[in-house]
Amino acid sequence: MISLIKLNVMKVVDSEEKAAFWESKGFERVEEEPAEKSKTGKAKAEGGE
């Protein structure tokens, strides 16, 4: 999936063609970093243990 953002609006698309369309409208791609997971499989909260 490709995430794009413009001001406070976020779009998530499933193809390069759709991403290119939204980029032409002023949206910028967002680099997604996978959340760090604990042994329980849940993402850790920032500053959590």
N, C-alpha and C positions, 0 to 999 in steps of 0.2 A: 504494500500500500504506500502511496505517496501523499504526504501531508504538505499543504500549502497554507500560508497565512497572509492576511492583509488587514492591517489595523487590529481589530479584535475579532475578525471573522476567520475561521479555520475551515478548510475544505480537505477532505480525504478522498482520493481517487484511486482507481485500480489500474490505470494505464498511462503510458507516456503521452498519448495523444490528448487525453483529458487534462493531464498536467500542463501540457503545452498551451492548451486553450486558456486555462486559468492564469498561467504565467503571462499570457498576452493581455490579460485584463488587469495586471498589476500585482498578482499574488506572487509570493516568493516561497521557494521550497524550504521546508523545515527538516533539518537533519535529526532523525530519530535515534536516540540511544536507548537500548533495551534497559529496562529497570533491573536493578540488582535484586536477585531473589534470595530469600532465606531458605532453610531446609524445609520449611512448611510449604514453600511454593508461592508465598505471598511477597509482594514487593515491600522492601524495607522503607520505613518513613525516614525522611531526612533527619539526621541527628538521633535517630532511634537506635535501639540495640537489638 
